[in-house]
Each structure stands twice: as C-alpha cells, then as structure tokens.
Amino acid sequence: MSTRDAIHVLILSPIYFRLTVRQRLQLVKEYCQAINACSSGNAASSK
C-alpha cells in the first residue's frame, strides 16, 4: 500500500486530526507496514 492510499484510509478516522504531524507520520508508516505484512502473509499462505 502506498503512503497516499494509507492517508486516504486513515483520514476517515476522527482521531487522525487530533494527532500531531509527527504522530500522523508515524501512524502512516506503521499502518503501511502492517498492511504490507498482512498482504505478503496472505500471498505466502495461498501458495
């Protein structure tokens, strides 16, 4: 998932705008890592 896609998803959360810019950046990074880990885990398990 790209950073832009992650922001589009996270921006729907009411808590997103209560975070500082630094916290938002960290949230986006962690979200992308989690989604990418799930995606690669699903791909590996389906083989």
N, CA, C and O atoms as CSV, one atom per row, in Angstrom:
chain,resi,resn,atom,element,x,y,z
A,1,MET,N,N,0.851,-1.173,0.000
A,1,MET,CA,C,0.000,0.000,0.000
A,1,MET,C,C,0.895,1.233,0.000
A,1,MET,O,O,1.890,1.302,0.721
A,2,SER,N,N,0.522,2.187,-0.811
A,2,SER,CA,C,1.302,3.423,-0.880
A,2,SER,C,C,0.943,4.341,0.290
A,2,SER,O,O,-0.088,4.176,0.941
A,3,THR,N,N,1.807,5.292,0.530
A,3,THR,CA,C,1.572,6.279,1.595
A,3,THR,C,C,0.290,7.055,1.314
A,3,THR,O,O,-0.497,7.319,2.223
A,4,ARG,N,N,0.091,7.412,0.073
A,4,ARG,CA,C,-1.108,8.167,-0.311
A,4,ARG,C,C,-2.384,7.360,-0.034
A,4,ARG,O,O,-3.367,7.907,0.467
A,5,ASP,N,N,-2.370,6.072,-0.355
A,5,ASP,CA,C,-3.530,5.213,-0.078
A,5,ASP,C,C,-3.790,5.101,1.419
A,5,ASP,O,O,-4.938,5.137,1.863
A,6,ALA,N,N,-2.722,4.966,2.187
A,6,ALA,CA,C,-2.864,4.856,3.641
A,6,ALA,C,C,-3.484,6.122,4.225
A,6,ALA,O,O,-4.346,6.048,5.101
A,7,ILE,N,N,-3.049,7.276,3.743
A,7,ILE,CA,C,-3.603,8.536,4.239
A,7,ILE,C,C,-5.074,8.642,3.889
A,7,ILE,O,O,-5.867,9.131,4.694
A,8,HIS,N,N,-5.453,8.194,2.702
A,8,HIS,CA,C,-6.870,8.228,2.319
A,8,HIS,C,C,-7.728,7.382,3.258
A,8,HIS,O,O,-8.866,7.744,3.559
A,9,VAL,N,N,-7.193,6.275,3.713
A,9,VAL,CA,C,-7.928,5.421,4.649
A,9,VAL,C,C,-7.944,6.043,6.045
A,9,VAL,O,O,-8.993,6.136,6.682
A,10,LEU,N,N,-6.782,6.463,6.505
A,10,LEU,CA,C,-6.661,6.974,7.875
A,10,LEU,C,C,-7.372,8.303,8.084
A,10,LEU,O,O,-7.789,8.613,9.200
A,11,ILE,N,N,-7.512,9.079,7.041
A,11,ILE,CA,C,-8.151,10.392,7.152
A,11,ILE,C,C,-9.640,10.252,7.526
A,11,ILE,O,O,-10.261,11.207,7.992
A,12,LEU,N,N,-10.187,9.082,7.320
A,12,LEU,CA,C,-11.591,8.832,7.675
A,12,LEU,C,C,-11.784,8.666,9.180
A,12,LEU,O,O,-12.908,8.721,9.679
A,13,SER,N,N,-10.683,8.461,9.897
A,13,SER,CA,C,-10.758,8.286,11.341
A,13,SER,C,C,-10.813,9.640,12.043
A,13,SER,O,O,-10.027,10.530,11.719
A,14,PRO,N,N,-11.724,9.811,12.993
A,14,PRO,CA,C,-11.806,11.088,13.711
A,14,PRO,C,C,-10.552,11.379,14.542
A,14,PRO,O,O,-10.258,12.541,14.823
A,15,ILE,N,N,-9.827,10.358,14.931
A,15,ILE,CA,C,-8.635,10.570,15.752
A,15,ILE,C,C,-7.466,11.110,14.941
A,15,ILE,O,O,-6.556,11.719,15.502
A,16,TYR,N,N,-7.478,10.897,13.638
A,16,TYR,CA,C,-6.359,11.297,12.774
A,16,TYR,C,C,-6.031,12.775,12.935
A,16,TYR,O,O,-4.857,13.137,13.020
A,17,PHE,N,N,-7.028,13.621,12.978
A,17,PHE,CA,C,-6.800,15.065,13.045
A,17,PHE,C,C,-6.471,15.553,14.448
A,17,PHE,O,O,-6.112,16.716,14.629
A,18,ARG,N,N,-6.587,14.688,15.433
A,18,ARG,CA,C,-6.187,15.056,16.798
A,18,ARG,C,C,-4.710,14.792,17.032
A,18,ARG,O,O,-4.157,15.230,18.041
A,19,LEU,N,N,-4.068,14.087,16.122
A,19,LEU,CA,C,-2.653,13.769,16.249
A,19,LEU,C,C,-1.798,14.912,15.714
A,19,LEU,O,O,-2.230,15.683,14.858
A,20,THR,N,N,-0.593,15.005,16.229
A,20,THR,CA,C,0.353,15.974,15.676
A,20,THR,C,C,0.846,15.439,14.332
A,20,THR,O,O,0.633,14.271,14.007
A,21,VAL,N,N,1.497,16.289,13.566
A,21,VAL,CA,C,2.017,15.871,12.266
A,21,VAL,C,C,3.012,14.725,12.431
A,21,VAL,O,O,3.013,13.778,11.645
A,22,ARG,N,N,3.841,14.815,13.435
A,22,ARG,CA,C,4.831,13.752,13.708
A,22,ARG,C,C,4.127,12.427,14.027
A,22,ARG,O,O,4.539,11.368,13.552
A,23,GLN,N,N,3.067,12.495,14.831
A,23,GLN,CA,C,2.315,11.289,15.185
A,23,GLN,C,C,1.596,10.713,13.966
A,23,GLN,O,O,1.509,9.495,13.812
A,24,ARG,N,N,1.088,11.582,13.108
A,24,ARG,CA,C,0.430,11.125,11.880
A,24,ARG,C,C,1.409,10.376,10.989
A,24,ARG,O,O,1.083,9.323,10.440
A,25,LEU,N,N,2.598,10.920,10.850
A,25,LEU,CA,C,3.617,10.281,10.029
A,25,LEU,C,C,3.943,8.892,10.567
A,25,LEU,O,O,4.045,7.930,9.806
A,26,GLN,N,N,4.103,8.797,11.873
A,26,GLN,CA,C,4.381,7.506,12.496
A,26,GLN,C,C,3.221,6.539,12.278
A,26,GLN,O,O,3.439,5.364,11.982
A,27,LEU,N,N,2.003,7.020,12.422
A,27,LEU,CA,C,0.820,6.187,12.208
A,27,LEU,C,C,0.767,5.667,10.777
A,27,LEU,O,O,0.487,4.488,10.559
A,28,VAL,N,N,1.028,6.522,9.811
A,28,VAL,CA,C,1.006,6.121,8.407
A,28,VAL,C,C,2.065,5.059,8.146
A,28,VAL,O,O,1.796,4.067,7.469
A,29,LYS,N,N,3.265,5.262,8.677
A,29,LYS,CA,C,4.341,4.273,8.495
A,29,LYS,C,C,3.968,2.921,9.085
A,29,LYS,O,O,4.150,1.884,8.448
A,30,GLU,N,N,3.442,2.939,10.311
A,30,GLU,CA,C,3.065,1.687,10.971
A,30,GLU,C,C,1.908,1.014,10.249
A,30,GLU,O,O,1.883,-0.210,10.125
A,31,TYR,N,N,0.958,1.795,9.774
A,31,TYR,CA,C,-0.193,1.254,9.052
A,31,TYR,C,C,0.270,0.571,7.764
A,31,TYR,O,O,-0.161,-0.540,7.457
A,32,CYS,N,N,1.138,1.233,7.020
A,32,CYS,CA,C,1.651,0.649,5.779
A,32,CYS,C,C,2.411,-0.644,6.053
A,32,CYS,O,O,2.251,-1.623,5.324
A,33,GLN,N,N,3.235,-0.654,7.094
A,33,GLN,CA,C,3.980,-1.863,7.450
A,33,GLN,C,C,3.029,-3.003,7.805
A,33,GLN,O,O,3.235,-4.141,7.382
A,34,ALA,N,N,1.997,-2.701,8.578
A,34,ALA,CA,C,1.045,-3.730,8.990
A,34,ALA,C,C,0.267,-4.279,7.796
A,34,ALA,O,O,0.085,-5.490,7.673
A,35,ILE,N,N,-0.185,-3.399,6.929
A,35,ILE,CA,C,-0.947,-3.827,5.758
A,35,ILE,C,C,-0.066,-4.632,4.820
A,35,ILE,O,O,-0.489,-5.669,4.310
A,36,ASN,N,N,1.156,-4.165,4.588
A,36,ASN,CA,C,2.067,-4.881,3.701
A,36,ASN,C,C,2.466,-6.232,4.276
A,36,ASN,O,O,2.659,-7.188,3.525
A,37,ALA,N,N,2.593,-6.328,5.601
A,37,ALA,CA,C,2.918,-7.603,6.234
A,37,ALA,C,C,1.751,-8.581,6.079
A,37,ALA,O,O,1.955,-9.770,5.835
A,38,CYS,N,N,0.534,-8.070,6.223
A,38,CYS,CA,C,-0.643,-8.918,6.042
A,38,CYS,C,C,-0.774,-9.363,4.605
A,38,CYS,O,O,-1.112,-10.516,4.337
A,39,SER,N,N,-0.514,-8.483,3.699
A,39,SER,CA,C,-0.619,-8.804,2.269
A,39,SER,C,C,0.404,-9.857,1.880
A,39,SER,O,O,0.078,-10.801,1.160
A,40,SER,N,N,1.620,-9.709,2.339
A,40,SER,CA,C,2.652,-10.691,1.991
A,40,SER,C,C,2.405,-12.015,2.732
A,40,SER,O,O,2.730,-13.083,2.214
A,41,GLY,N,N,1.846,-11.948,3.914
A,41,GLY,CA,C,1.500,-13.164,4.654
A,41,GLY,C,C,0.392,-13.938,3.972
A,41,GLY,O,O,0.434,-15.168,3.920
A,42,ASN,N,N,-0.596,-13.236,3.449
A,42,ASN,CA,C,-1.688,-13.896,2.729
A,42,ASN,C,C,-1.198,-14.494,1.432
A,42,ASN,O,O,-1.637,-15.579,1.052
A,43,ALA,N,N,-0.306,-13.822,0.748
A,43,ALA,CA,C,0.220,-14.333,-0.513
A,43,ALA,C,C,1.037,-15.603,-0.262
A,43,ALA,O,O,0.973,-16.554,-1.041
A,44,ALA,N,N,1.798,-15.610,0.826
A,44,ALA,CA,C,2.625,-16.773,1.142
A,44,ALA,C,C,1.760,-17.958,1.552
A,44,ALA,O,O,2.082,-19.096,1.213
A,45,SER,N,N,0.688,-17.718,2.263
A,45,SER,CA,C,-0.163,-18.803,2.730
A,45,SER,C,C,-1.046,-19.371,1.625
A,45,SER,O,O,-1.540,-20.493,1.741
A,46,SER,N,N,-1.250,-18.602,0.550
A,46,SER,CA,C,-2.110,-19.090,-0.526
A,46,SER,C,C,-1.358,-19.920,-1.540
A,46,SER,O,O,-1.965,-20.529,-2.421
A,47,LYS,N,N,-0.012,-19.951,-1.422
A,47,LYS,CA,C,0.794,-20.748,-2.378
A,47,LYS,C,C,0.735,-22.211,-2.074
A,47,LYS,O,O,1.352,-23.013,-2.775
